[in-house]
Amino acid sequence: MPLRVEPQPRRFYLINCLKLVICQLRFPVLHRFEQPGFLGAFQDALKKEYPRASLEQQVGVALTPAGATSVPPSQFWRFTDSSGAWSVAVAKDFVSLETTAYDRFEAFRDRLQSVLDALPELGVDFQERLGLRYVNEIKHPDALTPASWRGFLNAELLGMVGGDVLGDGVIHAVQEIRLKEEDGILVIRHGYVGAEPPRDRPYYLLDLDHYDEVGKPLDHEHILQRIDTYHSKMHDVFEMSITDAMREHLGIRSEVSV
């Protein structure tokens, strides 16, 4: 059964809770990825927006019957804009658009379109996985203990962490929920994260990840339509999770009815 959340107005806040937004597209392994010059045309297509390039390593973990084991790190290239807030990462089996300065979905979508337009330079014609992720850290000056989040967040979201049974001794309580949707899987990671060093004060994590792992031929228009749907759904989840008191703290700078 699909997620039962009423469509919410699009609200834009003076305080932005989003710490990270990522859209990732995974594809079959490009065996020529490490050949000299292979990424040249792809980099040229993006260098006006992302002039800086750096080679980075990704450390992986494999889950086996014996437990978690590390796997050899893999390399990928990151192309970054002049502000350092936007980047495109590309590896032998994925490309992603990432930002720590998300403001409006339309701007993110336009940048994603540019990345998709550059993909033919890599010879990518099939997708293995498509995902969009929003990582929110919600803070309020009066929410310093688990119970004090009552009134700022949906009671169903808080659960017993916001009640009186556990008290103020909770320093970390994060839950992961996976929902089967018609267009993929929606993962909701949420919970109270206490003010342990180096954090200066506690926050409430709302990490939303919507993805589709059905392999299919690459279709740019279908990808953008799917991302539109994922964005709308996760926006509604965020709005359902907070109360009017939290909205007042965040400060609504504009609102658009749906």
N, C-alpha and C positions, 0 to 999 in steps of 0.2 A: 504494500500500500504506500503511495507517495506521501511525502512529508506534508503534514497538515498545518500549514502556516498561511495566514491571510496575507494577501499582497499589501505591502507597506508603502507609504509615501517615500520618495527619495529625499533624504535629508542630508544636508552638507553642514558639517560641524566646524566650529572654530578650533576645537581641540580634536586632533586626529588620533584615534586609537590604533590605527594600522602601523605596525612596525615593519612588516615585510609583505610584499605581494609577489607571487611567482606564478607564471604560466609555463608549463613544461610539456614538450612534445617528444615522445620517445619513438625511435624508429629502428629498423634492423641495422645491425652493426655495419659501419662503413669500413671495410678492411683496408682501404687506401688512406685512411684518416691521417696516419703518421708520415705519409710520404711528403717529401719537401714540396712546398708550393700548392698542396691540395686545397688549403683553405684560402688561397690568395683571392680568388674571385668573390668568395663569400665575404671576406673582410672588406674588399673594395666596395661592395654593395652597401655596407653598413658604416664605413669609416667616417662619413660626414657627421653622423649622430654619435658614433662611438669610436673616437679616434685613438683611444688607449688600448693596448693589448698586453695581456699577461698570461703566462702559462702556470696553471695551478694543478694541484693534486686532490683527488677525491678518495677518501678512505672508505672502504666498504666493509660490511659485516654480513656474513652468511649464516642463516639459521638452519641448523642441522639437528637430527635426533639427539646428538650429543650436546647440543647447546649452541650458543653463538660463537662463531669463529671469525677471525679477521681474514680478509682477502687482500691480495696485492693491490696497492693503490693504483688508480688509473688517472691519466692526465687529461686535462681539458683546457681550452682557451677561453678567456673572459675578455670581452670587448666592453669598455666602460666609457661613459660620456664624460665631459669635462668637469661636471659637478661631482662625479663619483657616486651619485644616487641611483643611476640607471645602468644596467649592464645586460649584455647578451652572453650567455655561456653556451659553448658548443663542444660536444665530445663525440666519440665515435658512434654513440647510440642515442644521443639526445641533443636538443637545443632548448634553451629556456630564456625567458625575459624576466628580469627581476628588478624591483625598485624598493627603496626605503623612503621614497618621497611621493607616494601615491596621493593624488588629489581627486581626480575624476576618472570614471571608468572610460569615458570617450578618449581621453588622452592615452590611457594604457592600451586600449584597443587599436588606436592608430599606430602605435609603436609595434604592437604585435603584428599588424598587417605588414609593416615593413620587413619584419623578420621572416614572415611567411613568403613574401615576395623574393627574398634572397635564397630561399631553400633550394630552388632548382640548380643553383651553383654547386650544391653538394650532391646532386643526383638523388635526392630523397623523394620517393614516390609512394611510400607506404607508412602508415602510422601504427604503432603498437600500443601507445598510451597517450592520452591527452588529459591534463589536469590543470586546475586553477586553484590557488591556495591564498587565503587571507589570514594573516596572523595578527590578531588584535591583543593589545595589552591595555586593559581598561583600568583607570585609576581614578580615585576620588579622595580628596583630603580628609574626609570624615570616615573613610572606610579603611581602618587600620587593623581590624580584627575580623575573623570570618563572619561573626554574627552582625557586624556593623555594615555588611553589604546588603542586608535586608532594607528594602526601600529603594535600592539603586539597581538591583537586578531581579529578573523574573524568579519568583520563589521556586518554580519547578526546576529551573536551572541550578539554583543553589543547593537544593535538597537538604540533607541533614548537616552539611558543612555550615550552613547559615542558621542552624537551629541552636538549641541550648544544651543538647545532649553532649556534644563533643567539647563544648566550651572554647576558650581562646587558645588552647594548646596546639591547635592544628597549625602546622607550618607549611604543609604542602598537601594538596588534595586535587589531583587531576584525573579526570575520567575520559575515556575514549568511547564514542558511540559510532557504529558503522550502520548506515542505512542503505538498503537496496532501493534505488530509484529506477524509473524507467529509462533514464538517460545515463546511468552509471551508478557509482557509489559516492555517497556523501559521508564524509568523516567529520565528526564534531569532537574536538579535543577541548575540554574546558575545565576550569577549576581555579581554586585559590592558590596563589603562590606567595608565600610569606616574605618578610623583609630580612632574609638572611644575607650576609655579606656576599658579594659586593652590592647587592640591591639596597637602595636607600629607603624604599617603602614597598609595601605589598601591592600586588595588582591581581586582577582577575584575567586569566588567559581564556581567549576565545579564538581557537585555531580551526578554521573551516577549510576543508580540502575536498573538492568535488572532482572526480576523475572517471574516465572511461577506459577500460583495458581491452575493448573489442578491436582486434586488428582490422584495418580496412585501407583501401587505396586513399592516398592523400587528396583531400578536397578542401581547398582554402575556405570557400564559402561555408561549407559544413562546419569546419573548425570554428569560424567566427560566430556562426549561429549557436553552436554548442556553448561557446564561451559566454555569449550573451545570456543564455539560459542559466548557466551556472552562476554568473554574477548576480542576476536578479534573485535567484533562490537564496544565495548566501547573504545578500543584502537584507532580505526579509527575515532570515534567522537572526542576524545581528540586531535588527530593530525590535524583534520579538523578545530578545534577551535582556534589553535594558528598559528602565522605567522612565516616566516623565521627569522624575527628580534627577536622574542621570543625564537626560537630554538637556535639562536646564543648566547643569554643570558644564556639559560639553559645549553648549551654546550653538543654537541653530542659526546658521548664516543665511540659509535659503532652504526652501522646501518645494517639491514638485509632486503633485498628486498623480496617482497611477489610475 
